[in-house]
């Protein structure tokens, strides 16, 4: 069975794959009203009386300003779509430049002040910023009593429906959504965008375009609400929508950054790096002078782990053998398989390892946080990191970019500081994930420790090992090394168990942390932990048993259809990308289908993307199959109805993390099994495929296994499919499907850790969304205060020093209230302080 084989599917079977509905409505049929100054009253009345409404903006494209950081394009048109109580729909187009600014801002403010009814939008943050920057804020500055509008972001809702799906990593455009949910091929967002200049009358086509965007947003939002309801995602969507304004305001406010001070620090770090390199050269037999006269360069590359191992074996052999004796029970040199992570170098110790650690730290700081930080500054002299909701991670945690505000090095943090007279309020939910796990598992032992305010890791160690750690008779006072060992073990398991840590991982982690632990000892530690906390043990067992049950009973994959998707998807995606490169807009399924046929006629398939891939006749591909392929962000294992094979995890708020299976990964695993097999038939399959592509058979290194070498060969992804197709030809469909099923079973097992952790990370993410919504209300009472950063379970507020104590108390209360709402049976604590920079060394006052 290969991709060239004509699957026995009827026309009805193929049409059934098309996920698009039949279009039943046409935006062009919705009547449009162009709102003049004398029609504002009618527009306001219709907005106020509507039962549903959507809004959109069109902006003046300014090429010279488009690349300026922080530039908000000028507002030209506001369009709206309304639905009256009797179901009548109407579109409205407002040419902003033809209206008095204060009158228009007041009209919108009044017309949209309807309790419990927000305006639907696609990418509400963009529309909100445009309207605020060019309408509401200028009107407010002129004395109008107006403010930001209320929005319901359909783009966020769509992302929630796709969260966790293989390949899904960023928001869809409105044109994609209109085609996917309404069956419409439209000229909307991400499609042909007509140029809206700053002046001149709007053309009929521009008016129709703007109105259609609003109507499509209204209709798509309606479908999405039904999808959210069916999927049980209404509550988590409410949390995301409530958090969005707070996060938007935080991005707008930005983070104060002392760029001059940081540049001075960088110069000192660069000088220190030269000194460390010179020291490394001196410790390892000398080196050669720097061409710029700055010191010595070692004769070996400190960035190479292989060369670093060789140098340590030669120049730090005593320390290496002492470390291996401690970890392995026998003295030996470092082997090629030994990692040289920071914990290993610290464990080996000595002057050479210390110098290597210093070199790595300096190099990372200079390369990751060097002069590039200044490139992110806006005209106001502040950094404005972006925070991504839903698409940032599979779990619901936020991601950050431009720059990544969640990964600042400690050296950088002192330079993130407000101006004189201003301070930061920092608040962090203490041990949020462990508390949330205690709530989910209902574990009485952990709950009691939190209720008593105990050090949770010390309390865990005492329960596990039956020893007293605290107090005058405890190990903390009598035997500090043993106290540290017990507490370190407990801490590792407390956090590791939530991420699915098993004996092997715990053994490595403890050993790298300086507490040598064998696999057997690690297994015993996990058992002792689960015995100490039976609620956690039961919860872990239930999560793991689900994975086992799913792997045993639910792998109803349709392998012919999966292989069909695997062959078709790269070609449809390649055609889509090619069209996008020619004209930056969304292209309909029909356009992509036509492009596929043109590609075949021109024999112009992208060789790098599909070289050596399975033969497939593009002329036989139906439009419905193209629509089906394009509905995936990557090829996955599918069921017979064309839907992805999947399972889900949910948080108490209903957040759904979907687990699907990359077809490419499954093919790679199955092909690797063939490549490592010693049986005659798989060996012959492997030999044939390698010969077809003029490749030499890989061999295992001395004392090693063949699998890494086979995996290296299979990095050429087209070989994975070639091996599986050859299995079908040479060994038959049954063996091919057995092999793929075995690979899929392996993949399901590998997801056990992520499945165990999903409701915990996702649950705490929901808590923080709740907190952001509450903090938005808090900061509304303090006009001079702004949120400037959030990292996982913490938030930073910049404010006047005089207001800091009151704001700190309110922020602490908001975080604790959000955590208590979702974690009602476990005590909550938000560690809160006032500080002069992001650095912990700059704390001015702790808040009780």
Rosetta blueprint (number, residue, H / E / L):
1 X L
2 X L
3 X L
4 X L
5 X L
6 X L
7 X L
8 X L
9 X L
10 X L
11 X H
12 X H
13 X H
14 X H
15 X H
16 X H
17 X H
18 X L
19 X L
20 X L
21 X L
22 X L
23 X L
24 X L
25 X L
26 X L
27 X H
28 X H
29 X H
30 X L
31 X L
32 X E
33 X E
34 X E
35 X L
36 X L
37 X H
38 X H
39 X H
40 X H
41 X H
42 X H
43 X H
44 X H
45 X H
46 X H
47 X H
48 X H
49 X H
50 X L
51 X L
52 X E
53 X E
54 X E
55 X E
56 X E
57 X E
58 X E
59 X E
60 X E
61 X L
62 X L
63 X H
64 X H
65 X H
66 X H
67 X L
68 X L
69 X L
70 X L
71 X L
72 X L
73 X L
74 X E
75 X E
76 X E
77 X E
78 X E
79 X E
80 X E
81 X E
82 X E
83 X E
84 X L
85 X L
86 X L
87 X L
88 X L
89 X E
90 X E
91 X E
92 X E
93 X E
94 X E
95 X E
96 X H
97 X H
98 X H
99 X L
100 X L
101 X H
102 X H
103 X H
104 X H
105 X H
106 X H
107 X H
108 X H
109 X H
110 X H
111 X H
112 X L
113 X L
114 X L
115 X L
116 X L
117 X L
118 X L
119 X E
120 X E
121 X E
122 X L
123 X L
124 X H
125 X H
126 X H
127 X H
128 X H
129 X H
130 X H
131 X H
132 X H
133 X H
134 X H
135 X H
136 X H
137 X H
138 X H
139 X H
140 X H
141 X H
142 X L
143 X L
144 X L
145 X L
146 X L
147 X L
148 X L
149 X L
150 X L
151 X E
152 X E
153 X E
154 X H
155 X H
156 X H
157 X H
158 X H
159 X H
160 X H
161 X H
162 X H
163 X L
164 X L
165 X L
166 X L
167 X L
168 X L
169 X L
170 X L
171 X L
172 X L
173 X L
174 X H
175 X H
176 X H
177 X H
178 X H
179 X H
180 X H
181 X H
182 X H
183 X L
184 X L
185 X L
186 X L
187 X L
188 X L
189 X L
190 X L
191 X L
192 X L
193 X L
194 X L
195 X L
196 X E
197 X L
198 X L
199 X L
200 X L
201 X L
202 X L
203 X L
204 X H
205 X H
206 X H
207 X H
208 X H
209 X H
210 X H
211 X H
212 X H
213 X H
214 X H
215 X H
216 X H
217 X H
218 X H
219 X H
220 X H
221 X H
222 X H
223 X H
224 X H
225 X H
226 X H
227 X H
228 X H
229 X H
230 X H
231 X H
232 X L
233 X L
234 X H
235 X H
236 X H
237 X H
238 X H
239 X H
240 X H
241 X H
242 X H
243 X H
244 X H
245 X H
246 X H
247 X H
248 X H
249 X H
250 X H
251 X H
252 X H
253 X H
254 X L
255 X E
256 X E
257 X L
258 X L
259 X H
260 X H
261 X H
262 X H
263 X H
264 X H
265 X H
266 X H
267 X H
268 X H
269 X H
270 X H
271 X H
272 X H
273 X H
274 X H
275 X H
276 X H
277 X H
278 X H
279 X H
280 X H
281 X H
282 X H
283 X H
284 X L
285 X L
286 X L
287 X E
288 X E
289 X E
290 X L
291 X L
292 X L
293 X L
294 X L
295 X L
296 X E
297 X E
298 X E
299 X L
300 X L
301 X L
302 X L
303 X L
304 X L
305 X H
306 X H
307 X H
308 X H
309 X H
310 X H
311 X H
312 X H
313 X H
314 X H
315 X H
316 X L
317 X H
318 X H
319 X H
320 X H
321 X H
322 X H
323 X H
324 X H
325 X H
326 X H
327 X H
328 X H
329 X L
330 X L
331 X L
332 X L
333 X L
334 X L
335 X L
336 X L
337 X L
338 X L
339 X L
340 X L
341 X L
342 X H
343 X H
344 X H
345 X H
346 X H
347 X H
348 X H
349 X L
350 X H
351 X H
352 X H
353 X H
354 X H
355 X H
356 X H
357 X H
358 X H
359 X H
360 X H
361 X H
362 X H
363 X H
364 X H
365 X H
366 X H
367 X H
368 X H
369 X L
370 X L
371 X L
372 X H
373 X H
374 X H
375 X H
376 X L
377 X E
378 X L
379 X L
380 X L
381 X L
382 X E
383 X E
384 X L
385 X L
386 X E
387 X E
388 X E
389 X L
390 X L
391 X L
392 X L
393 X L
394 X L
395 X L
396 X L
397 X L
398 X L
399 X E
400 X E
401 X E
402 X L
403 X L
404 X L
405 X L
406 X L
407 X L
408 X L
409 X L
410 X H
411 X H
412 X H
413 X H
414 X L
415 X L
416 X L
417 X L
418 X L
419 X L
420 X L
421 X L
422 X E
423 X E
424 X E
425 X E
426 X E
427 X E
428 X E
429 X E
430 X L
431 X L
432 X H
433 X H
434 X H
435 X H
436 X H
437 X H
438 X H
439 X H
440 X H
441 X H
442 X L
443 X L
444 X H
445 X H
446 X H
447 X H
448 X H
449 X H
450 X H
451 X H
452 X L
453 X L
454 X L
455 X L
456 X H
457 X H
458 X H
459 X H
460 X H
461 X H
462 X H
463 X H
464 X H
465 X H
466 X L
467 X L
468 X L
469 X L
470 X L
471 X L
472 X L
473 X L
474 X L
475 X H
476 X H
477 X H
478 X H
479 X L
480 X H
481 X H
482 X H
483 X H
484 X H
485 X H
486 X H
487 X H
488 X H
489 X H
490 X H
491 X H
492 X H
493 X H
494 X H
495 X H
496 X H
497 X H
498 X H
499 X H
500 X L
501 X L
502 X L
503 X H
504 X H
505 X H
506 X H
507 X H
508 X H
509 X H
510 X H
511 X H
512 X H
513 X L
514 X L
515 X L
516 X L
517 X L
518 X L
519 X H
520 X H
521 X H
522 X H
523 X H
524 X H
525 X H
526 X H
527 X H
528 X H
529 X H
530 X H
531 X H
532 X H
533 X L
534 X H
535 X H
536 X H
537 X H
538 X H
539 X H
540 X H
541 X H
542 X H
543 X H
544 X H
545 X H
546 X H
547 X H
548 X H
549 X H
550 X H
551 X H
552 X H
553 X H
554 X L
555 X L
556 X L
557 X L
558 X L
559 X H
560 X H
561 X H
562 X H
563 X H
564 X H
565 X H
566 X H
567 X H
568 X H
569 X H
570 X H
571 X H
572 X H
573 X H
574 X H
575 X H
576 X H
577 X H
578 X H
579 X H
580 X H
581 X H
582 X H
583 X L
584 X L
585 X L
586 X L
587 X L
588 X L
589 X H
590 X H
591 X H
592 X H
593 X H
594 X H
595 X H
596 X H
597 X H
598 X H
599 X H
600 X H
601 X H
602 X H
603 X L
604 X L
605 X L
606 X L
607 X H
608 X H
609 X H
610 X H
611 X L
612 X L
613 X L
614 X L
615 X L
616 X L
617 X L
618 X H
619 X H
620 X H
621 X L
622 X L
623 X H
624 X H
625 X H
626 X H
627 X H
628 X H
629 X H
630 X H
631 X L
632 X L
633 X L
634 X L
635 X L
636 X E
637 X L
638 X E
639 X L
640 X L
641 X L
642 X L
643 X L
644 X E
645 X L
646 X E
647 X E
648 X E
649 X E
650 X E
651 X L
652 X L
653 X L
654 X L
655 X L
656 X E
657 X E
658 X E
659 X E
660 X E
661 X L
662 X E
663 X H
664 X H
665 X H
666 X H
667 X H
668 X H
669 X H
670 X H
671 X H
672 X H
673 X H
674 X H
675 X H
676 X H
677 X L
678 X L
679 X L
680 X H
681 X H
682 X H
683 X H
684 X H
685 X H
686 X H
687 X H
688 X H
689 X H
690 X H
691 X H
692 X H
693 X L
694 X L
695 X L
696 X L
697 X L
698 X L
699 X L
700 X L
701 X L
702 X L
703 X L
704 X L
705 X L
706 X L
707 X H
708 X H
709 X H
710 X H
711 X H
712 X H
713 X H
714 X L
715 X L
716 X L
717 X H
718 X H
719 X H
720 X H
721 X H
722 X H
723 X H
724 X H
725 X H
726 X H
727 X H
728 X H
729 X H
730 X H
731 X H
732 X L
733 X H
734 X H
735 X H
736 X H
737 X H
738 X H
739 X H
740 X H
741 X H
742 X H
743 X H
744 X H
745 X H
746 X H
747 X H
748 X H
749 X H
750 X H
751 X L
752 X H
753 X H
754 X H
755 X H
756 X H
757 X H
758 X H
759 X H
760 X H
761 X H
762 X H
763 X H
764 X H
765 X H
766 X H
767 X H
768 X H
769 X H
770 X H
771 X H
772 X H
773 X H
774 X H
775 X H
776 X H
777 X H
778 X H
779 X H
780 X L
781 X L
782 X L
783 X L
784 X L
785 X L
786 X E
787 X E
788 X E
789 X E
790 X E
791 X E
792 X L
793 X L
794 X E
795 X E
796 X E
797 X E
798 X E
799 X E
800 X E
801 X H
802 X H
803 X H
804 X H
805 X H
806 X H
807 X H
808 X H
809 X H
810 X H
811 X H
812 X H
813 X H
814 X H
815 X H
816 X H
817 X H
818 X H
819 X H
820 X H
821 X H
822 X H
823 X L
824 X L
825 X L
826 X L
827 X L
828 X L
829 X L
830 X E
831 X E
832 X E
833 X E
834 X E
835 X E
836 X L
837 X L
838 X L
839 X L
840 X H
841 X H
842 X H
843 X E
844 X E
845 X E
846 X E
847 X E
848 X L
